[in-house]
Amino acid sequence: MLALLGLLTIGLLLLLIISKTLSPVVALVAVPVITALLGGFGWEISAFITDGIVTIAPTAVMFIFAILFFGIMTDAGTFEPVIKRLLRAAGNDPARVTVVSALLAMLVHLDGSGAVTFLVTVPAMLPLYDALGMRRTTLATVVALGAGTMNILPWGGPTIRAATALEVPVTELFNPILIPVLVGLASVLVIAWWLGKREGKRLAVDTSVELSREPVPEEEVAAYRRPDRLWFNGLLIVAAVALLISAALPPHIVFIGAFVIGLTVNYPDLAEQRKRIDAHAKAALLMASILFAAGCFTGILKSSGMIAAMADASVELLPASVGERLALITGLVSMPASLLFDPDSFYFGILPLLSSTAEQFGADGLEVGRAAIMGQMTTGFPVSPLTGSTYLLVGLAGVDLGDHQRRTIPLAFLVTLIILFVALLIGAVSM
């Protein structure tokens, strides 16, 4: 019963968001509350919601102050030199711009943090996309593909979880699929180039620029530019990113401090501070509301036992006839599974059972783990409604979650299939 309710909850959520029947905030709260009531839960739903909100709170706080911080840095003109250099490197060619976006996402994601990747890459590239009239959904897709594929690396969360759950060294799990992953990264660059070419063709007949905010008069822009503080602002951004990557401080503390310093140094006048905060408060609070709504959603699913029940049912319903091909099947469903299961539930709940089942049929259980990390919360994490990073990405890019999922899911699935195909060719995963 719980497994069915969990599947119904996630299915309805995806349907309502992708079809734009309900806004993400409403769907994330209303759908799990209704299904939990159908499951016989009563007043304890409030405790489930509270648990979820407490879990998501640091991410929401981080997002609010991150958007304010990067907004102030943009207002001060900090990114203008970077944008100009990127424009020169790209030659105003949308195909080059999208490839640069993918490469930047891959580079930043070397630390394995989706939040850091999105917080660094999207604000840096977004003004360039707006200047060229490129769609922000393309930026979100390219960054998602780059970060998602890089998340397969040995220090990525899913790979570490898989190795831990299967009780094997992470190198034993990852090294055989190094070549497939490299091919996957190359395929992301090809896809980015293709998307850029499509943008170029669109811009040839459509010169409209997609902006999330009303255009601001140039004289007003010049009034809050701070070219004399360019080096200070640049060093402040580098210091904030370095602290994020080093994990010396929690991310929300980093951005609270960076915001306070950046605002005070660039706009010491109280009236100016109010104006700059007001300019970015709408976007920050809108996405914070979505993050807290996501906390309600995950809190209900986890605390009610729906996710655990879905994990158990997935294994129990598995036909014995597919046991020998579990690795292949796992690879095929790994990316879509990101829409149904959070990484802990999948890797610590489902993966060990799938691996042991495969071994009972004479297959290599370790291959199931390799197949799993080709998509489950790797290529699939930037589109999953179960991760705060997805909402962070669409919030920073200023795009609709449903639009992002519609455009990105097929391409993320394609990258997983490419990695799986190469793994089959070299024998890292068996048929």
Wavefront OBJ file of the C-alpha trace (Angstrom):
o trace
v 0.000 0.000 0.000
v 2.752 2.455 0.967
v 4.779 1.574 -2.118
v 1.773 2.211 -4.344
v 1.076 5.513 -2.602
v 4.702 6.547 -3.032
v 4.648 5.721 -6.725
v 1.328 7.567 -7.101
v 2.740 10.583 -5.264
v 5.822 10.886 -7.449
v 3.920 10.139 -10.649
v 1.299 12.792 -9.908
v 3.957 15.303 -8.950
v 5.855 14.847 -12.209
v 2.639 14.936 -14.257
v 1.309 18.094 -12.627
v 4.624 19.961 -12.817
v 5.594 18.940 -16.344
v 2.091 19.650 -17.678
v 2.068 22.978 -15.776
v -1.271 22.079 -14.212
v -0.006 23.269 -10.835
v 2.927 25.411 -9.804
v 5.854 23.488 -8.254
v 5.193 25.032 -4.824
v 1.570 23.917 -4.756
v 2.249 20.460 -6.214
v 5.148 19.718 -3.863
v 2.956 20.364 -0.836
v -0.531 19.341 -1.920
v 0.249 16.017 -3.622
v 2.127 14.286 -0.748
v -0.303 15.641 1.857
v -3.301 14.213 -0.042
v -1.680 10.823 -0.649
v -0.514 10.655 2.974
v -4.104 11.289 4.091
v -5.248 8.530 1.735
v -2.675 6.278 3.388
v -4.284 6.751 6.771
v -1.828 9.259 8.201
v -3.296 12.069 10.257
v -1.769 14.665 12.522
v 1.652 13.027 12.191
v 1.854 14.515 8.685
v 2.761 17.807 10.355
v 5.734 16.090 12.008
v 6.763 14.603 8.641
v 6.660 18.066 7.072
v 8.647 19.571 9.928
v 11.337 16.905 9.562
v 11.624 17.643 5.869
v 11.776 21.400 6.364
v 14.472 21.052 9.025
v 16.505 18.945 6.591
v 16.153 21.394 3.713
v 16.555 24.579 5.788
v 20.359 24.964 5.377
v 19.999 24.587 1.591
v 17.210 27.163 1.479
v 19.193 29.630 3.594
v 22.225 29.048 1.390
v 20.162 29.715 -1.717
v 18.627 32.952 -0.404
v 21.983 34.472 0.495
v 23.745 33.023 -2.548
v 21.287 34.654 -4.946
v 21.576 37.934 -3.042
v 25.384 37.711 -3.015
v 25.789 36.888 -6.705
v 23.119 39.440 -7.558
v 25.078 42.166 -5.793
v 28.297 41.027 -7.454
v 26.557 41.252 -10.833
v 25.153 44.692 -10.026
v 28.647 45.877 -9.129
v 29.901 44.734 -12.543
v 32.188 42.021 -11.199
v 31.422 39.560 -13.992
v 31.702 42.048 -16.864
v 35.410 41.347 -17.604
v 34.736 37.588 -17.510
v 31.761 37.960 -19.815
v 33.773 40.015 -22.268
v 36.554 37.421 -22.378
v 34.087 34.571 -22.779
v 32.401 36.488 -25.561
v 35.755 36.879 -27.295
v 36.547 33.181 -26.792
v 33.136 32.124 -28.066
v 33.193 34.617 -30.890
v 29.490 35.288 -30.332
v 28.899 31.766 -31.639
v 26.122 30.052 -29.634
v 27.700 26.638 -30.278
v 30.964 27.747 -28.695
v 29.084 29.341 -25.804
v 27.255 26.116 -24.971
v 30.474 24.092 -25.156
v 32.195 26.593 -22.840
v 29.222 26.259 -20.460
v 29.551 22.464 -20.383
v 33.328 22.618 -19.871
v 32.945 25.126 -17.031
v 30.335 22.926 -15.327
v 32.619 19.892 -15.620
v 35.583 21.808 -14.244
v 33.734 23.253 -11.273
v 32.111 19.893 -10.514
v 35.502 18.377 -9.787
v 34.627 19.005 -6.143
v 31.570 16.756 -6.530
v 29.063 19.319 -5.274
v 26.090 20.063 -7.482
v 25.171 23.138 -5.464
v 28.648 24.647 -5.845
v 28.677 23.864 -9.568
v 25.380 25.611 -10.171
v 26.202 28.539 -7.891
v 29.450 29.201 -9.756
v 28.581 28.270 -13.353
v 25.091 29.679 -13.856
v 25.705 33.241 -12.558
v 28.918 33.397 -14.603
v 27.292 32.283 -17.880
v 23.781 33.702 -17.544
v 24.622 37.301 -18.569
v 26.349 35.933 -21.668
v 23.256 33.933 -22.668
v 21.056 36.976 -22.108
v 23.396 39.201 -24.095
v 23.279 36.844 -27.089
v 19.546 36.184 -26.784
v 20.065 32.468 -26.064
v 17.434 30.588 -24.096
v 18.099 30.101 -20.414
v 16.671 26.598 -20.649
v 19.610 25.714 -22.874
v 22.029 26.911 -20.197
v 20.234 24.854 -17.542
v 20.320 21.751 -19.747
v 23.995 22.042 -20.674
v 25.098 22.691 -17.095
v 22.934 19.807 -15.848
v 24.453 17.379 -18.349
v 28.011 18.431 -17.534
v 27.564 18.281 -13.768
v 25.490 15.100 -13.845
v 28.013 13.121 -15.884
v 30.906 14.365 -13.746
v 29.020 13.128 -10.670
v 30.028 9.566 -11.639
v 33.631 10.296 -10.584
v 35.028 8.201 -7.691
v 34.547 10.975 -5.147
v 30.995 11.685 -6.272
v 28.252 10.926 -3.775
v 26.514 8.146 -5.767
v 29.765 6.275 -6.512
v 30.894 6.462 -2.897
v 27.477 5.265 -1.741
v 27.522 2.374 -4.219
v 31.017 1.252 -3.179
v 30.060 1.488 0.484
v 26.831 -0.455 0.008
v 28.618 -3.208 -1.949
v 31.583 -3.188 0.460
v 34.225 -2.838 -2.263
v 37.005 -0.293 -2.864
v 35.703 2.603 -4.928
v 38.471 2.061 -7.513
v 37.299 -1.512 -8.087
v 33.844 -0.203 -8.818
v 34.797 2.796 -10.943
v 38.028 2.014 -12.810
v 36.472 -0.471 -15.312
v 34.045 2.224 -16.505
v 36.599 5.043 -16.784
v 36.586 4.876 -20.597
v 32.766 4.812 -20.831
v 32.571 7.843 -18.529
v 35.118 9.738 -20.644
v 33.054 8.905 -23.732
v 29.989 10.137 -21.842
v 31.707 13.449 -21.080
v 32.688 13.765 -24.739
v 29.079 13.103 -25.722
v 27.964 15.940 -23.416
v 30.237 18.316 -25.316
v 28.791 17.088 -28.609
v 25.251 17.566 -27.312
v 26.186 21.050 -26.045
v 27.557 21.912 -29.495
v 24.360 20.607 -31.128
v 22.177 22.630 -28.763
v 24.284 25.686 -29.537
v 23.818 25.135 -33.259
v 20.072 24.963 -32.725
v 20.232 28.214 -30.771
v 22.136 29.808 -33.643
v 19.475 28.770 -36.160
v 16.724 30.077 -33.867
v 18.480 33.404 -33.373
v 18.817 33.786 -37.132
v 15.047 34.190 -37.340
v 14.234 35.305 -33.778
v 16.201 38.199 -32.346
v 14.200 38.448 -29.109
v 16.180 38.221 -25.882
v 14.835 36.060 -23.064
v 15.159 37.940 -19.766
v 13.779 37.076 -16.333
v 13.554 40.708 -15.228
v 12.479 43.966 -16.768
v 15.304 45.787 -18.553
v 16.978 48.439 -16.426
v 17.877 51.865 -17.839
v 21.593 52.137 -18.621
v 22.089 55.244 -16.504
v 20.685 53.364 -13.494
v 22.977 50.403 -14.197
v 25.997 52.699 -14.308
v 24.954 54.212 -10.989
v 25.468 50.991 -9.078
v 28.491 49.675 -10.958
v 31.645 49.562 -8.813
v 34.611 49.228 -11.205
v 36.996 50.502 -8.526
v 36.162 47.478 -6.361
v 36.519 44.889 -9.113
v 39.576 43.185 -7.603
v 38.071 43.111 -4.137
v 34.837 41.601 -5.426
v 36.746 39.060 -7.495
v 38.812 37.988 -4.495
v 35.665 37.801 -2.382
v 34.052 35.431 -4.900
v 37.222 33.305 -5.095
v 37.402 33.144 -1.296
v 33.735 32.134 -1.051
v 34.147 29.405 -3.676
v 37.366 28.176 -2.044
v 35.598 27.874 1.309
v 32.746 25.986 -0.371
v 35.091 23.523 -2.081
v 37.266 23.021 0.994
v 34.181 22.480 3.182
v 35.897 24.585 5.850
v 32.547 26.179 6.638
v 28.944 25.171 5.934
v 27.727 26.644 2.598
v 24.989 28.748 4.188
v 27.501 30.352 6.556
v 29.819 31.106 3.632
v 27.141 32.948 1.678
v 25.726 34.790 4.676
v 29.198 36.149 5.392
v 30.003 36.865 1.731
v 26.693 38.680 1.281
v 27.223 40.889 4.336
v 30.777 41.794 3.296
v 29.906 42.346 -0.366
v 26.870 44.491 0.390
v 28.672 46.633 2.977
v 31.779 47.256 0.867
v 29.983 47.980 -2.416
v 26.947 49.822 -1.086
v 27.688 51.348 2.327
v 24.728 53.710 2.052
v 21.628 52.274 3.732
v 19.250 53.424 0.999
v 21.411 51.779 -1.682
v 21.514 48.557 0.322
v 17.721 48.455 0.428
v 17.463 48.984 -3.318
v 19.943 46.235 -4.150
v 18.286 43.749 -1.776
v 14.850 44.617 -3.164
v 16.130 44.052 -6.706
v 16.944 40.402 -5.959
v 14.576 39.546 -3.116
v 11.748 38.401 -5.401
v 13.829 35.688 -7.082
v 15.418 34.611 -3.808
v 12.157 34.266 -1.891
v 10.338 32.589 -4.788
v 12.887 29.794 -5.019
v 13.232 29.553 -1.244
v 9.507 28.808 -1.118
v 10.008 26.019 -3.662
v 12.881 24.572 -1.619
v 10.812 24.525 1.556
v 7.936 22.964 -0.380
v 10.404 20.309 -1.580
v 11.256 19.736 2.081
v 7.569 19.016 2.743
v 7.535 16.559 -0.164
v 10.644 14.601 0.805
v 9.782 14.755 4.500
v 6.412 13.096 3.963
v 7.761 10.443 1.590
v 10.658 9.501 3.862
v 9.030 9.713 7.293
v 5.846 7.950 6.164
v 7.901 5.016 4.892
v 6.798 5.413 1.263
v 10.339 5.522 -0.129
v 11.428 2.479 1.897
v 8.305 0.592 0.788
v 8.991 1.398 -2.873
v 12.538 0.126 -2.477
v 11.350 -3.187 -1.013
v 8.579 -3.627 -3.585
v 10.959 -3.008 -6.473
v 13.038 -5.997 -5.467
v 10.164 -8.285 -4.515
v 8.387 -7.784 -7.841
v 11.506 -8.433 -9.903
v 10.925 -11.540 -12.088
v 13.492 -14.284 -11.620
v 13.937 -14.579 -15.393
v 15.740 -11.244 -15.544
v 18.242 -12.099 -12.827
v 21.091 -12.815 -15.222
v 20.628 -9.468 -16.955
v 20.180 -7.324 -13.880
v 23.241 -5.221 -14.630
v 21.953 -4.301 -18.082
v 18.443 -3.637 -16.787
v 19.798 -1.559 -13.906
v 21.767 0.554 -16.367
v 18.679 1.116 -18.507
v 16.522 2.264 -15.601
v 19.209 4.001 -13.549
v 18.613 7.502 -14.874
v 14.775 7.383 -14.654
v 15.193 5.894 -11.163
v 16.525 9.296 -10.064
v 12.956 10.560 -10.376
v 11.689 7.910 -7.960
v 14.382 7.303 -5.357
v 16.732 9.506 -3.393
v 20.375 8.286 -3.411
v 20.379 6.867 0.111
v 17.244 4.800 -0.454
v 18.497 3.454 -3.760
v 22.123 2.738 -2.975
v 21.688 1.505 0.583
v 18.258 -0.077 0.133
v 17.841 -1.353 -3.425
v 21.380 -1.804 -4.764
v 22.576 -4.448 -2.272
v 19.455 -6.514 -2.953
v 19.843 -6.191 -6.715
v 23.519 -7.121 -6.470
v 22.914 -10.189 -4.334
v 20.043 -11.272 -6.598
v 22.299 -11.019 -9.644
v 24.942 -13.144 -7.919
v 22.339 -15.829 -7.202
v 21.871 -16.137 -10.961
v 25.614 -16.370 -11.575
v 26.075 -12.744 -12.653
v 28.615 -10.291 -11.233
v 26.943 -8.228 -8.554
v 29.610 -5.539 -8.893
v 28.477 -4.887 -12.461
v 25.059 -3.935 -11.118
v 26.753 -1.240 -9.060
v 28.644 0.043 -12.096
v 25.442 0.174 -14.116
v 23.627 1.995 -11.312
v 26.083 4.885 -11.106
v 25.687 5.531 -14.829
v 22.418 7.319 -14.159
v 20.972 7.067 -10.656
v 21.547 10.521 -9.150
v 24.454 11.098 -11.559
v 23.116 12.138 -14.965
v 19.717 12.122 -13.269
v 20.352 14.291 -10.224
v 19.939 17.736 -11.884
v 16.389 16.848 -13.021
v 15.188 14.915 -9.982
v 12.460 16.508 -7.840
v 14.023 14.723 -4.862
v 17.176 16.879 -4.770
v 17.515 20.478 -3.686
v 20.165 20.996 -6.378
v 17.523 20.733 -9.105
v 15.568 23.621 -7.640
v 18.779 25.561 -7.135
v 19.678 25.120 -10.820
v 16.311 26.196 -12.200
v 16.143 29.042 -9.693
v 19.532 30.451 -10.618
v 18.792 30.068 -14.335
v 15.317 31.549 -13.945
v 13.560 28.740 -15.815
v 10.464 26.686 -15.164
v 11.063 23.260 -13.582
v 8.714 21.530 -16.021
v 10.435 23.115 -19.023
v 13.824 22.090 -17.652
v 12.740 18.480 -17.114
v 11.110 18.195 -20.544
v 14.229 19.430 -22.310
v 16.882 17.750 -20.153
v 15.520 14.299 -19.222
v 15.718 12.823 -22.765
v 19.281 14.100 -23.222
v 20.396 12.912 -19.776
v 18.935 9.496 -20.580
v 20.815 9.521 -23.893
v 24.131 10.180 -22.128
v 23.463 7.263 -19.760
v 22.696 4.980 -22.702
v 25.943 6.006 -24.401
v 27.965 5.236 -21.266
v 26.166 1.907 -20.859
v 26.712 0.980 -24.517
v 30.462 1.615 -24.302
v 30.624 -0.319 -21.029
v 28.961 -3.273 -22.751
v 31.418 -3.044 -25.639
v 34.502 -3.204 -23.412
v 33.029 -5.789 -21.036
v 32.745 -3.584 -17.956
v 29.064 -4.604 -17.859
v 27.809 -7.938 -19.207
v 24.719 -8.685 -21.247
l 1 2 3 4 5 6 7 8 9 10 11 12 13 14 15 16 17 18 19 20 21 22 23 24 25 26 27 28 29 30 31 32 33 34 35 36 37 38 39 40 41 42 43 44 45 46 47 48 49 50 51 52 53 54 55 56 57 58 59 60 61 62 63 64 65 66 67 68 69 70 71 72 73 74 75 76 77 78 79 80 81 82 83 84 85 86 87 88 89 90 91 92 93 94 95 96 97 98 99 100 101 102 103 104 105 106 107 108 109 110 111 112 113 114 115 116 117 118 119 120 121 122 123 124 125 126 127 128 129 130 131 132 133 134 135 136 137 138 139 140 141 142 143 144 145 146 147 148 149 150 151 152 153 154 155 156 157 158 159 160 161 162 163 164 165 166 167 168 169 170 171 172 173 174 175 176 177 178 179 180 181 182 183 184 185 186 187 188 189 190 191 192 193 194 195 196 197 198 199 200 201 202 203 204 205 206 207 208 209 210 211 212 213 214 215 216 217 218 219 220 221 222 223 224 225 226 227 228 229 230 231 232 233 234 235 236 237 238 239 240 241 242 243 244 245 246 247 248 249 250 251 252 253 254 255 256 257 258 259 260 261 262 263 264 265 266 267 268 269 270 271 272 273 274 275 276 277 278 279 280 281 282 283 284 285 286 287 288 289 290 291 292 293 294 295 296 297 298 299 300 301 302 303 304 305 306 307 308 309 310 311 312 313 314 315 316 317 318 319 320 321 322 323 324 325 326 327 328 329 330 331 332 333 334 335 336 337 338 339 340 341 342 343 344 345 346 347 348 349 350 351 352 353 354 355 356 357 358 359 360 361 362 363 364 365 366 367 368 369 370 371 372 373 374 375 376 377 378 379 380 381 382 383 384 385 386 387 388 389 390 391 392 393 394 395 396 397 398 399 400 401 402 403 404 405 406 407 408 409 410 411 412 413 414 415 416 417 418 419 420 421 422 423 424 425 426 427 428 429 430 431
